Amino acid sequence: MTREEIVNEIKCILSELNNGEDAVSYLTQNDVKWLNENIKALEQESCDDIVNRKLEELFERVENIEKQIKEDKEVQLKKLKAEVDYAKFRCTL
């Protein structure tokens, strides 16, 4: 199960308990409080996961941009070298 599925499952259980539809006598208010706190913790971790994924995407984009800049520099250097070689050739005529 994914984290989201677990959170949804716990929410469904809590909803049923709070509505008394599936009342379970051995569950105390502390148990319900604990479940609520853990849902919040799971949801917070989920937000952290989103932030981490976005940061990874950002770093990947930066790496790709840096790679493209390097490739562009190499292409420009090759063009300049070719122009210099052509100028040298023309000077020897």
BELGI-V19656 format. One line per field, one symbol per residue. ss: DSSP state (a for helix, b for strand, c for the rest). phi: phi as a letter, one per 20 degrees, with the letter a starting at -180 (. if undefined). burial: I if it has 24 or more other C-alpha atoms within 12 Angstrom, else O. A space follows every 10 residues. Layout:
# BELGI-V19656
ss = ???
phi = ???
burial = ???
This chain:
# BELGI-V19656
ss = ccaaaaaaaa aaaaaaaaac ccccccccaa aaaaaaaaaa aaaaaaaaaa aaaaaaaaaa aaaaaaaaaa aaaaaaaaaa aaaaaaaaaa aac
phi = .egfffgfff ffffffffem fcgdfeeeff fffgffffff ffffffffff ffffffffff ffffffffff ffffffffff ffffffffff fef
burial = OOOOOOIOOI OOIIOOOOOO OOOOOOOOOO OIOOIOOOIO OOOOOOOOOO OOOOOOOOOO OOOOOOOOOO OOOOOOOOOO OOOOOOOOOO OOO
